[in-house]
Amino acid sequence: MDSASGKKGILEEAAKKIVDQIGQAYGQATNMGLAMVKAQEVLGLFESDQPTMIVILTDGVPTDGDDFFITIQEFSKNPNVVLYIIGLGNPDDEAMKRAASMCGGEYFKPKDSGELLVWYSKRARDLQVKLKAHKK
């Protein structure tokens, strides 16, 4: 849902909930590698060369050894996939920056729900522009 959909209040409410509630629950044993494997499975269901944005909201502390980065390397082979990581709580900033940059994306750590909403709106516009350019 992007902010142009007319449902800005819903988006703002979701952003606030993510930052205020979920962001306070960090340190909950994040199996990020498994999450990325699931994302690969979902992506594999679509036979498409469309630009794809994957957004991970995480405390940014992988608990699965190198599995997360091994899966990120697989995603980096697909030039149509861009990975954005949003760090909540007390993330490993350097590791998350490295993971996001491997897939042409970025790492962002919002200070509050307002920053998260602005960031998300910009990324949604970026993807819309890429989709429109890709169709030409």
C-alpha positions as MATLAB code, in Angstrom:
seq = 'MDSASGKKGILEEAAKKIVDQIGQAYGQATNMGLAMVKAQEVLGLFESDQPTMIVILTDGVPTDGDDFFITIQEFSKNPNVVLYIIGLGNPDDEAMKRAASMCGGEYFKPKDSGELLVWYSKRARDLQVKLKAHKK';
ca = [
       0.000    0.000    0.000;
       1.537    3.307   -0.948;
       0.577    6.676    0.415;
      -1.016    7.634   -2.924;
      -3.711    5.003   -2.380;
      -5.785    7.364   -0.255;
      -5.304    5.213    2.833;
      -2.612    7.329    4.457;
      -4.157    7.021    7.917;
      -3.915    3.238    7.752;
      -0.312    3.424    6.578;
       0.592    5.862    9.352;
      -1.066    3.601   11.925;
       0.865    0.574   10.658;
       4.159    2.496   10.691;
       3.551    3.662   14.251;
       2.723    0.133   15.381;
       5.851   -1.251   13.745;
       8.172    1.284   15.335;
       6.493    1.646   18.719;
       5.490   -1.943   19.441;
       7.485   -4.312   17.288;
      10.624   -2.199   17.569;
      10.613   -2.636   21.328;
      10.582   -6.442   21.068;
      14.110   -6.872   19.724;
      16.339   -9.727   20.778;
      13.738  -12.381   20.000;
      16.025  -14.839   18.157;
      15.627  -13.719   14.552;
      16.113  -16.532   12.054;
      16.759  -14.212    9.135;
      18.147  -16.910    6.832;
      14.886  -18.855    7.007;
      12.924  -15.680    6.295;
      15.038  -15.053    3.195;
      14.597  -18.653    2.020;
      10.818  -18.132    2.293;
      11.136  -14.883    0.327;
      13.003  -16.801   -2.395;
      10.223  -19.390   -2.492;
       7.580  -16.690   -2.895;
       9.616  -14.919   -5.566;
       9.998  -18.231   -7.393;
       6.218  -18.502   -7.734;
       6.288  -15.554  -10.132;
       7.946  -16.029  -13.496;
       8.750  -12.400  -13.973;
      11.645  -10.141  -14.714;
       9.846   -7.210  -13.075;
      11.784   -5.148  -10.544;
      11.105   -6.577   -7.103;
      11.513   -4.831   -3.782;
      12.033   -6.925   -0.671;
      11.714   -5.100    2.644;
      12.926   -6.757    5.838;
      11.896   -5.323    9.196;
      14.234   -6.770   11.781;
      16.129   -6.270   14.978;
      19.090   -6.898   12.688;
      20.793   -9.623   14.677;
      20.837  -12.874   12.668;
      20.875  -15.929   14.921;
      21.426  -18.439   12.134;
      25.154  -18.085   11.557;
      26.027  -17.450    7.924;
      22.702  -18.723    6.518;
      21.343  -15.197    6.192;
      24.318  -13.948    4.174;
      24.424  -17.104    2.037;
      20.789  -16.494    1.069;
      21.488  -12.800    0.453;
      24.241  -13.842   -1.975;
      21.659  -15.887   -3.897;
      19.371  -12.868   -4.145;
      22.269  -10.696   -5.313;
      22.503  -12.836   -8.471;
      19.104  -11.516   -9.594;
      19.529   -7.961  -10.926;
      15.775   -7.338  -10.626;
      15.724   -7.796   -6.840;
      16.495   -4.902   -4.520;
      16.710   -5.522   -0.770;
      15.867   -2.883    1.805;
      16.420   -3.557    5.478;
      14.742   -1.570    8.230;
      16.467   -1.947   11.559;
      14.333   -1.710   14.678;
      15.496   -1.893   18.268;
      19.224   -2.517   18.579;
      20.368   -3.904   15.195;
      23.831   -4.857   13.985;
      24.050   -1.792   11.757;
      27.198   -2.791    9.865;
      25.942   -6.289    9.033;
      22.591   -4.934    7.856;
      24.258   -2.254    5.695;
      26.428   -4.926    4.102;
      23.455   -7.238    3.426;
      21.326   -4.495    1.868;
      24.155   -3.212   -0.320;
      24.775   -6.731   -1.677;
      21.352   -6.502   -3.364;
      21.496   -2.869   -4.461;
      19.337   -1.620   -1.619;
      19.858    0.267    1.563;
      19.662   -0.079    5.302;
      17.513    2.343    7.268;
      17.017    2.753   10.998;
      13.989    4.978   11.686;
      13.877    7.083   14.829;
      10.070    7.073   14.883;
       6.979    6.114   12.890;
       7.074    9.391   10.952;
      10.525    8.628    9.577;
       9.445    5.109    8.676;
       6.397    6.410    6.825;
       8.430    8.941    4.831;
      11.035    6.309    3.963;
       8.409    3.803    2.866;
       6.572    6.360    0.722;
       9.800    7.231   -1.105;
      10.610    3.564   -1.790;
       7.062    2.912   -3.048;
       7.434    5.815   -5.508;
      10.856    4.508   -6.596;
       9.393    1.086   -7.358;
       6.485    2.606   -9.288;
       8.938    4.579  -11.439;
      11.037    1.462  -12.083;
       7.947   -0.549  -13.016;
       6.781    2.139  -15.431;
      10.246    2.411  -17.006;
      10.482   -1.367  -17.232;
       7.204   -1.599  -19.182;
       8.440    0.724  -21.936;
];
